Amino acid sequence: REAVVSTQSTGMRGAVIIFTGLLARVALKQRFQRHNVLGMFLIVIGLIYVGLSQTLPFPGDAEDSSSAQSNARSPALGSIMILAAQLIVAVQMITEQKFISQYDVPPLQVVGWEGTWGLIASLILNLVFFFIPQFKSQVDSVINDFNADAHVNRTDPLCNVDKLKPVLDHLENPIDGLLQVVHSKELILASVGLIVSIAVFNWSGVSVTSYLNATTRMIIDSLRTILVWGFGLCVGWENKNPRRIGYELAGFVLLLMGTFIYKDIIIAPAC
């Protein structure tokens, strides 16, 4: 989030559809019809449009909103990291499709083994990162943000910079994270909800890959942006500038049209 504006990543997520399609063509020899290619193209354009609607300045925007959008510390590095992440996701999707098609493995078992190996890898990496010192510039940045935060209860003895520094001395601190969760009902509920939602999400995704293919899974996955945006509007989390909403609507229309064309629900001319 510090490297690039978070909402800008919405547009760059379209890269995973291109990466997945290219890898499916190379690794799985999957053939795409012209309407598939056109649908993928419209979906990527729609995602980019949504991302730009969140980053471009519009008349009537609040000053704090525009300044927050232009406050990213290293946009170039953030963009590279997002694209690298999309490539890794595409490789994972294609690998899942290859194994599911090659071996008769139920989707739930696939998710279970992925979670098992992911847990083992996370435990090992957290142990290693705990003994790696944090970058001094990062520690100073967190402390400066902490001191400038008006919501911090200064009368609380736990809200003390001297107590904060030892926690920040590690690249990762799973012990501190676990203590925070144990002592907070909100974090416990959020953690349990996250575990359940991610489990259902991954099981649903692997099921789509099993019955259809990885590219279709990524296209359907892109549509959840519409649900997130709609929920944000209802609860007041989204910027309600009419021009910005118009741009977002245009992007989501392209998303839906691209999906319908890709699935051959809408017959495109010359396709």
C-alpha positions as YAML, in Angstrom:
chain: A
units: angstrom
residues:
- id: 1
  name: ARG
  ca: [0.00, 0.00, 0.00]
- id: 2
  name: GLU
  ca: [2.87, 2.36, 0.72]
- id: 3
  name: ALA
  ca: [4.45, 1.70, -2.67]
- id: 4
  name: VAL
  ca: [1.44, 2.40, -4.86]
- id: 5
  name: VAL
  ca: [-2.07, 3.72, -4.38]
- id: 6
  name: SER
  ca: [-4.14, 0.67, -3.40]
- id: 7
  name: THR
  ca: [-7.06, 1.39, -5.71]
- id: 8
  name: GLN
  ca: [-4.69, 1.72, -8.66]
- id: 9
  name: SER
  ca: [-3.98, -2.00, -8.30]
- id: 10
  name: THR
  ca: [-7.56, -2.66, -9.43]
- id: 11
  name: GLY
  ca: [-6.65, -1.65, -12.98]
- id: 12
  name: MET
  ca: [-3.36, -3.55, -12.96]
- id: 13
  name: ARG
  ca: [-5.15, -6.75, -11.89]
- id: 14
  name: GLY
  ca: [-6.21, -7.06, -15.52]
- id: 15
  name: ALA
  ca: [-2.67, -8.25, -16.24]
- id: 16
  name: VAL
  ca: [-3.43, -11.62, -14.60]
- id: 17
  name: ILE
  ca: [-6.01, -12.37, -17.31]
- id: 18
  name: ILE
  ca: [-3.43, -11.73, -20.05]
- id: 19
  name: PHE
  ca: [-0.75, -13.74, -18.23]
- id: 20
  name: THR
  ca: [-3.13, -16.64, -17.62]
- id: 21
  name: GLY
  ca: [-4.29, -16.64, -21.23]
- id: 22
  name: LEU
  ca: [-0.74, -16.60, -22.59]
- id: 23
  name: LEU
  ca: [0.41, -19.36, -20.23]
- id: 24
  name: ALA
  ca: [-2.66, -21.45, -21.07]
- id: 25
  name: ARG
  ca: [-1.79, -21.13, -24.76]
- id: 26
  name: VAL
  ca: [1.89, -22.04, -24.23]
- id: 27
  name: ALA
  ca: [1.74, -24.63, -21.44]
- id: 28
  name: LEU
  ca: [-1.67, -26.23, -22.01]
- id: 29
  name: LYS
  ca: [-1.97, -25.66, -25.78]
- id: 30
  name: GLN
  ca: [-5.38, -24.10, -25.15]
- id: 31
  name: ARG
  ca: [-6.90, -22.44, -28.20]
- id: 32
  name: PHE
  ca: [-8.89, -19.21, -28.01]
- id: 33
  name: GLN
  ca: [-11.53, -18.12, -30.50]
- id: 34
  name: ARG
  ca: [-11.75, -14.52, -31.66]
- id: 35
  name: HIS
  ca: [-14.63, -13.76, -29.29]
- id: 36
  name: ASN
  ca: [-12.53, -15.07, -26.38]
- id: 37
  name: VAL
  ca: [-9.69, -12.71, -27.25]
- id: 38
  name: LEU
  ca: [-12.09, -9.77, -27.71]
- id: 39
  name: GLY
  ca: [-13.74, -10.51, -24.37]
- id: 40
  name: MET
  ca: [-10.40, -10.67, -22.56]
- id: 41
  name: PHE
  ca: [-9.36, -7.39, -24.17]
- id: 42
  name: LEU
  ca: [-12.56, -5.60, -23.05]
- id: 43
  name: ILE
  ca: [-12.20, -6.94, -19.50]
- id: 44
  name: VAL
  ca: [-8.62, -5.66, -19.23]
- id: 45
  name: ILE
  ca: [-9.65, -2.24, -20.61]
- id: 46
  name: GLY
  ca: [-12.54, -2.15, -18.13]
- id: 47
  name: LEU
  ca: [-10.25, -2.92, -15.19]
- id: 48
  name: ILE
  ca: [-7.77, -0.26, -16.31]
- id: 49
  name: TYR
  ca: [-10.64, 2.23, -16.63]
- id: 50
  name: VAL
  ca: [-11.78, 1.46, -13.07]
- id: 51
  name: GLY
  ca: [-8.23, 1.86, -11.78]
- id: 52
  name: LEU
  ca: [-7.77, 5.19, -13.54]
- id: 53
  name: SER
  ca: [-11.09, 6.47, -12.19]
- id: 54
  name: GLN
  ca: [-9.63, 6.07, -8.71]
- id: 55
  name: THR
  ca: [-6.31, 7.79, -9.40]
- id: 56
  name: LEU
  ca: [-7.13, 10.67, -11.77]
- id: 57
  name: PRO
  ca: [-8.05, 14.00, -10.12]
- id: 58
  name: PHE
  ca: [-11.64, 15.14, -10.64]
- id: 59
  name: PRO
  ca: [-13.21, 18.57, -10.01]
- id: 60
  name: GLY
  ca: [-14.99, 18.57, -6.67]
- id: 61
  name: ASP
  ca: [-12.72, 16.05, -4.96]
- id: 62
  name: ALA
  ca: [-11.73, 16.81, -1.38]
- id: 63
  name: GLU
  ca: [-8.16, 18.01, -0.89]
- id: 64
  name: ASP
  ca: [-7.31, 15.22, 1.54]
- id: 65
  name: SER
  ca: [-8.55, 12.62, -0.97]
- id: 66
  name: SER
  ca: [-6.43, 13.98, -3.82]
- id: 67
  name: SER
  ca: [-3.36, 14.39, -1.63]
- id: 68
  name: ALA
  ca: [-3.68, 10.80, -0.38]
- id: 69
  name: GLN
  ca: [-3.80, 9.53, -3.96]
- id: 70
  name: SER
  ca: [-0.61, 11.37, -4.85]
- id: 71
  name: ASN
  ca: [1.23, 10.36, -1.67]
- id: 72
  name: ALA
  ca: [2.58, 6.99, -2.82]
- id: 73
  name: ARG
  ca: [6.26, 6.67, -1.93]
- id: 74
  name: SER
  ca: [7.44, 4.61, -4.90]
- id: 75
  name: PRO
  ca: [4.80, 4.09, -7.60]
- id: 76
  name: ALA
  ca: [7.25, 2.43, -10.02]
- id: 77
  name: LEU
  ca: [8.32, -0.18, -7.46]
- id: 78
  name: GLY
  ca: [4.70, -0.74, -6.46]
- id: 79
  name: SER
  ca: [3.66, -1.28, -10.08]
- id: 80
  name: ILE
  ca: [6.47, -3.80, -10.65]
- id: 81
  name: MET
  ca: [5.50, -5.70, -7.49]
- id: 82
  name: ILE
  ca: [1.83, -5.84, -8.53]
- id: 83
  name: LEU
  ca: [2.70, -7.13, -12.02]
- id: 84
  name: ALA
  ca: [5.06, -9.73, -10.52]
- id: 85
  name: ALA
  ca: [2.28, -10.85, -8.18]
- id: 86
  name: GLN
  ca: [-0.15, -11.18, -11.11]
- id: 87
  name: LEU
  ca: [2.39, -13.36, -12.96]
- id: 88
  name: ILE
  ca: [2.79, -15.61, -9.91]
- id: 89
  name: VAL
  ca: [-1.01, -15.96, -9.61]
- id: 90
  name: ALA
  ca: [-1.23, -16.85, -13.31]
- id: 91
  name: VAL
  ca: [1.42, -19.56, -12.88]
- id: 92
  name: GLN
  ca: [-0.52, -20.94, -9.90]
- id: 93
  name: MET
  ca: [-3.77, -21.03, -11.89]
- id: 94
  name: ILE
  ca: [-2.19, -22.86, -14.81]
- id: 95
  name: THR
  ca: [-0.42, -25.31, -12.50]
- id: 96
  name: GLU
  ca: [-3.70, -26.08, -10.74]
- id: 97
  name: GLN
  ca: [-5.45, -26.69, -14.07]
- id: 98
  name: LYS
  ca: [-2.64, -28.95, -15.26]
- id: 99
  name: PHE
  ca: [-2.68, -31.09, -12.10]
- id: 100
  name: ILE
  ca: [-6.47, -31.26, -11.91]
- id: 101
  name: SER
  ca: [-6.73, -32.34, -15.54]
- id: 102
  name: GLN
  ca: [-3.83, -34.80, -15.24]
- id: 103
  name: TYR
  ca: [-4.85, -36.35, -11.90]
- id: 104
  name: ASP
  ca: [-8.35, -37.02, -10.59]
- id: 105
  name: VAL
  ca: [-8.06, -34.77, -7.52]
- id: 106
  name: PRO
  ca: [-11.20, -33.28, -5.86]
- id: 107
  name: PRO
  ca: [-11.12, -29.45, -5.59]
- id: 108
  name: LEU
  ca: [-11.46, -29.57, -1.79]
- id: 109
  name: GLN
  ca: [-8.40, -31.81, -1.52]
- id: 110
  name: VAL
  ca: [-6.43, -29.43, -3.74]
- id: 111
  name: VAL
  ca: [-7.32, -26.50, -1.47]
- id: 112
  name: GLY
  ca: [-6.44, -28.53, 1.62]
- id: 113
  name: TRP
  ca: [-2.98, -29.44, 0.36]
- id: 114
  name: GLU
  ca: [-2.34, -25.88, -0.83]
- id: 115
  name: GLY
  ca: [-3.26, -24.61, 2.64]
- id: 116
  name: THR
  ca: [-1.06, -27.21, 4.34]
- id: 117
  name: TRP
  ca: [2.04, -26.36, 2.34]
- id: 118
  name: GLY
  ca: [1.25, -22.64, 2.60]
- id: 119
  name: LEU
  ca: [1.06, -22.92, 6.40]
- id: 120
  name: ILE
  ca: [4.37, -24.77, 6.57]
- id: 121
  name: ALA
  ca: [6.08, -22.22, 4.30]
- id: 122
  name: SER
  ca: [4.64, -19.31, 6.31]
- id: 123
  name: LEU
  ca: [5.84, -20.75, 9.61]
- id: 124
  name: ILE
  ca: [9.36, -21.26, 8.27]
- id: 125
  name: LEU
  ca: [9.55, -17.79, 6.69]
- id: 126
  name: ASN
  ca: [8.16, -16.09, 9.81]
- id: 127
  name: LEU
  ca: [10.81, -17.84, 11.91]
- id: 128
  name: VAL
  ca: [13.56, -16.70, 9.53]
- id: 129
  name: PHE
  ca: [12.27, -13.12, 9.21]
- id: 130
  name: PHE
  ca: [11.93, -12.79, 12.99]
- id: 131
  name: PHE
  ca: [15.74, -12.90, 13.31]
- id: 132
  name: ILE
  ca: [16.32, -10.43, 10.44]
- id: 133
  name: PRO
  ca: [16.49, -6.80, 11.63]
- id: 134
  name: GLN
  ca: [14.04, -4.34, 10.16]
- id: 135
  name: PHE
  ca: [15.30, -1.50, 7.92]
- id: 136
  name: LYS
  ca: [15.97, 1.60, 10.01]
- id: 137
  name: SER
  ca: [14.18, 3.84, 7.51]
- id: 138
  name: GLN
  ca: [11.04, 1.71, 7.84]
- id: 139
  name: VAL
  ca: [11.18, 1.81, 11.65]
- id: 140
  name: ASP
  ca: [11.59, 5.59, 11.62]
- id: 141
  name: SER
  ca: [8.69, 5.93, 9.19]
- id: 142
  name: VAL
  ca: [6.34, 3.88, 11.38]
- id: 143
  name: ILE
  ca: [7.34, 5.81, 14.50]
- id: 144
  name: ASN
  ca: [6.77, 9.14, 12.74]
- id: 145
  name: ASP
  ca: [3.32, 8.01, 11.60]
- id: 146
  name: PHE
  ca: [2.59, 6.81, 15.14]
- id: 147
  name: ASN
  ca: [3.56, 10.15, 16.65]
- id: 148
  name: ALA
  ca: [1.50, 12.04, 14.09]
- id: 149
  name: ASP
  ca: [-1.63, 9.89, 14.53]
- id: 150
  name: ALA
  ca: [-4.28, 11.95, 16.33]
- id: 151
  name: HIS
  ca: [-6.31, 8.83, 17.19]
- id: 152
  name: VAL
  ca: [-3.63, 7.34, 19.48]
- id: 153
  name: ASN
  ca: [-4.60, 7.39, 23.14]
- id: 154
  name: ARG
  ca: [-1.57, 9.10, 24.69]
- id: 155
  name: THR
  ca: [-2.73, 8.28, 28.24]
- id: 156
  name: ASP
  ca: [-2.55, 4.54, 27.59]
- id: 157
  name: PRO
  ca: [0.79, 3.20, 28.94]
- id: 158
  name: LEU
  ca: [0.90, 0.69, 26.07]
- id: 159
  name: CYS
  ca: [0.83, 3.52, 23.51]
- id: 160
  name: ASN
  ca: [4.44, 4.40, 24.12]
- id: 161
  name: VAL
  ca: [7.14, 4.81, 21.49]
- id: 162
  name: ASP
  ca: [9.71, 3.12, 23.74]
- id: 163
  name: LYS
  ca: [7.51, 0.01, 23.86]
- id: 164
  name: LEU
  ca: [6.94, 0.18, 20.11]
- id: 165
  name: LYS
  ca: [10.60, 0.19, 19.04]
- id: 166
  name: PRO
  ca: [11.48, -3.37, 20.20]
- id: 167
  name: VAL
  ca: [8.46, -4.73, 18.33]
- id: 168
  name: LEU
  ca: [9.61, -3.03, 15.13]
- id: 169
  name: ASP
  ca: [13.18, -4.30, 15.33]
- id: 170
  name: HIS
  ca: [12.19, -7.51, 13.48]
- id: 171
  name: LEU
  ca: [11.39, -7.81, 9.77]
- id: 172
  name: GLU
  ca: [8.38, -9.90, 10.85]
- id: 173
  name: ASN
  ca: [7.07, -10.33, 14.39]
- id: 174
  name: PRO
  ca: [4.55, -13.20, 14.57]
- id: 175
  name: ILE
  ca: [4.67, -13.20, 18.39]
- id: 176
  name: ASP
  ca: [3.42, -9.62, 18.57]
- id: 177
  name: GLY
  ca: [0.78, -10.38, 15.93]
- id: 178
  name: LEU
  ca: [-0.47, -13.41, 17.86]
- id: 179
  name: LEU
  ca: [-0.66, -11.40, 21.10]
- id: 180
  name: GLN
  ca: [-2.70, -8.71, 19.36]
- id: 181
  name: VAL
  ca: [-5.18, -11.28, 18.07]
- id: 182
  name: VAL
  ca: [-5.50, -13.08, 21.43]
- id: 183
  name: HIS
  ca: [-6.25, -9.81, 23.27]
- id: 184
  name: SER
  ca: [-8.82, -8.47, 20.80]
- id: 185
  name: LYS
  ca: [-12.27, -9.96, 20.17]
- id: 186
  name: GLU
  ca: [-12.56, -7.89, 16.99]
- id: 187
  name: LEU
  ca: [-9.32, -9.34, 15.59]
- id: 188
  name: ILE
  ca: [-10.37, -12.89, 16.55]
- id: 189
  name: LEU
  ca: [-13.69, -12.50, 14.71]
- id: 190
  name: ALA
  ca: [-11.96, -10.88, 11.74]
- id: 191
  name: SER
  ca: [-9.36, -13.67, 11.59]
- id: 192
  name: VAL
  ca: [-11.97, -16.44, 11.75]
- id: 193
  name: GLY
  ca: [-14.09, -14.69, 9.12]
- id: 194
  name: LEU
  ca: [-11.05, -14.27, 6.87]
- id: 195
  name: ILE
  ca: [-10.12, -17.96, 7.21]
- id: 196
  name: VAL
  ca: [-13.65, -19.11, 6.32]
- id: 197
  name: SER
  ca: [-14.06, -16.66, 3.42]
- id: 198
  name: ILE
  ca: [-10.66, -17.49, 1.90]
- id: 199
  name: ALA
  ca: [-11.35, -21.23, 2.22]
- id: 200
  name: VAL
  ca: [-14.69, -20.90, 0.42]
- id: 201
  name: PHE
  ca: [-13.16, -18.54, -2.15]
- id: 202
  name: ASN
  ca: [-10.30, -20.92, -2.99]
- id: 203
  name: TRP
  ca: [-12.59, -23.96, -3.11]
- id: 204
  name: SER
  ca: [-14.95, -22.14, -5.47]
- id: 205
  name: GLY
  ca: [-12.04, -21.01, -7.65]
- id: 206
  name: VAL
  ca: [-10.50, -24.48, -7.94]
- id: 207
  name: SER
  ca: [-13.96, -25.88, -8.74]
- id: 208
  name: VAL
  ca: [-14.31, -23.41, -11.62]
- id: 209
  name: THR
  ca: [-10.84, -24.41, -12.87]
- id: 210
  name: SER
  ca: [-11.83, -28.08, -12.64]
- id: 211
  name: TYR
  ca: [-15.08, -27.73, -14.58]
- id: 212
  name: LEU
  ca: [-13.99, -24.99, -17.01]
- id: 213
  name: ASN
  ca: [-10.44, -23.58, -17.13]
- id: 214
  name: ALA
  ca: [-8.04, -21.18, -15.39]
- id: 215
  name: THR
  ca: [-8.65, -18.28, -17.78]
- id: 216
  name: THR
  ca: [-12.41, -18.41, -17.18]
- id: 217
  name: ARG
  ca: [-11.72, -18.47, -13.43]
- id: 218
  name: MET
  ca: [-9.69, -15.27, -13.65]
- id: 219
  name: ILE
  ca: [-12.37, -13.58, -15.75]
- id: 220
  name: ILE
  ca: [-15.09, -14.46, -13.26]
- id: 221
  name: ASP
  ca: [-12.78, -13.37, -10.43]
- id: 222
  name: SER
  ca: [-12.49, -9.90, -11.97]
- id: 223
  name: LEU
  ca: [-16.25, -9.42, -11.61]
- id: 224
  name: ARG
  ca: [-16.06, -9.37, -7.81]
- id: 225
  name: THR
  ca: [-14.70, -5.84, -8.17]
- id: 226
  name: ILE
  ca: [-18.27, -4.79, -9.01]
- id: 227
  name: LEU
  ca: [-19.61, -6.28, -5.75]
- id: 228
  name: VAL
  ca: [-16.87, -4.59, -3.71]
- id: 229
  name: TRP
  ca: [-17.57, -1.26, -5.40]
- id: 230
  name: GLY
  ca: [-21.34, -1.57, -4.91]
- id: 231
  name: PHE
  ca: [-20.93, -2.43, -1.22]
- id: 232
  name: GLY
  ca: [-18.54, 0.50, -0.78]
- id: 233
  name: LEU
  ca: [-21.10, 2.87, -2.28]
- id: 234
  name: CYS
  ca: [-23.86, 1.57, 0.01]
- id: 235
  name: VAL
  ca: [-21.86, 2.01, 3.22]
- id: 236
  name: GLY
  ca: [-20.26, 5.30, 2.17]
- id: 237
  name: TRP
  ca: [-16.69, 4.12, 1.67]
- id: 238
  name: GLU
  ca: [-16.52, 5.15, -1.99]
- id: 239
  name: ASN
  ca: [-15.94, 8.64, -3.33]
- id: 240
  name: LYS
  ca: [-19.37, 9.86, -4.51]
- id: 241
  name: ASN
  ca: [-18.11, 12.41, -7.01]
- id: 242
  name: PRO
  ca: [-20.59, 12.03, -9.95]
- id: 243
  name: ARG
  ca: [-17.84, 12.21, -12.58]
- id: 244
  name: ARG
  ca: [-15.77, 9.57, -10.81]
- id: 245
  name: ILE
  ca: [-18.79, 7.28, -10.47]
- id: 246
  name: GLY
  ca: [-19.49, 7.77, -14.18]
- id: 247
  name: TYR
  ca: [-15.98, 6.60, -15.06]
- id: 248
  name: GLU
  ca: [-16.34, 3.62, -12.74]
- id: 249
  name: LEU
  ca: [-19.68, 2.66, -14.27]
- id: 250
  name: ALA
  ca: [-18.15, 2.81, -17.76]
- id: 251
  name: GLY
  ca: [-15.37, 0.47, -16.62]
- id: 252
  name: PHE
  ca: [-17.82, -1.99, -15.09]
- id: 253
  name: VAL
  ca: [-19.97, -1.97, -18.23]
- id: 254
  name: LEU
  ca: [-16.87, -2.95, -20.21]
- id: 255
  name: LEU
  ca: [-16.19, -5.68, -17.64]
- id: 256
  name: LEU
  ca: [-19.66, -7.16, -18.06]
- id: 257
  name: MET
  ca: [-19.63, -6.86, -21.85]
- id: 258
  name: GLY
  ca: [-16.23, -8.52, -22.04]
- id: 259
  name: THR
  ca: [-17.39, -11.39, -19.83]
- id: 260
  name: PHE
  ca: [-20.56, -11.95, -21.86]
- id: 261
  name: ILE
  ca: [-18.61, -11.86, -25.14]
- id: 262
  name: TYR
  ca: [-15.94, -14.22, -23.79]
- id: 263
  name: LYS
  ca: [-18.62, -16.74, -22.74]
- id: 264
  name: ASP
  ca: [-20.40, -16.28, -26.08]
- id: 265
  name: ILE
  ca: [-23.54, -14.99, -24.34]
- id: 266
  name: ILE
  ca: [-23.37, -11.87, -26.52]
- id: 267
  name: ILE
  ca: [-22.41, -12.50, -30.14]
- id: 268
  name: ALA
  ca: [-19.90, -9.85, -31.16]
- id: 269
  name: PRO
  ca: [-19.77, -8.67, -34.81]
- id: 270
  name: ALA
  ca: [-17.13, -10.44, -36.93]
- id: 271
  name: CYS
  ca: [-16.56, -13.01, -34.17]
...
